[in-house]
Amino acid sequence: MKVFKSYFFLTRSFFAIKRSLLFPYAQTNIVRNDAKNLKHIILIPFYNEPYSIVEMAVKAFENNDYPHKENIVVVLCAE
């Protein structure tokens, strides 16, 4: 009985996730109008990382195509 119950909820959750992926969230007013007000703070912890790895991570954020780049703050965290 326990296996059937787990399988039932697993299947139900799977289809709920599949259904939510079909919703066009990018076209909603919340995303279109309010995304410019969201602040993103990206923490990059590094300890004994070579400079090239840290540079690659920072350049990846620099070269992204997110339309509101002025809302992104990248913080390098040395231990």
N, C-alpha and C positions, 0 to 999 in steps of 0.2 A: 504494500500500500504506500509506503514511504517513497519508493522509487517512482511509482505512478504520479504521486503528488509533485515530486521534484521535476519530473518530465513535463507535467502539465504547466507548471509555472515557468519553466525554462522555455517551452514552446510559446507560451503566451507573451513572455518578455521579448523573445526574438521577433515576433510579428509586430509588437508595439514599437520596437526600435526601427524595424523596416518601414512601418507606416510613418513614423516621425521623420525619416530621411526623405520622404516624398514631399514634405511641406516646404514651400519656397521661403525659408527664413530670410534670405538676402533681399527679398522684395518687400518685406514688412516695413512699416513706417518706423518702428523702433530701431531697426538696424540702419535704415537709410538716413534717418534724421538724427539719431542719438549716438551713432557710432563715433562721430567726430568729438564727442564729449568724454569718451572713455579714455582712461589713462592706463597705460601698460607699463609695468616696471619689470624688467628682465634682470634677474640676478645671475651672474656667471661666476660661480665659485671656482677658484683654481688654486691648486697646491702642487708644486713640482711639475706643472704643465709647461711644455716648451712654448716659447713665444709664438711660434707658427700656429699652434693649436688655438691659442687665445685670439690671435689676429684673425684666423679663419672664422671663429665664432662671431667676432665683432663685425667683420665684413659681411657675413651672412645677413645680419640684421640691417646693416647699412644698405645692402643691395636688394632688400625685399621690395615688393610692389604694393605694400599696404598703403592705402590712399591718405591716411592721417599720420604720417611719420612724426609729426611734431608732438604727438601724444605718447611717444615711446621713450622711456628712460632706460638706458642700459647701465647697470652698476656692476663693476668688476670687484669681486670680493676675494681678497687675498687672506689666507689663514695665517 
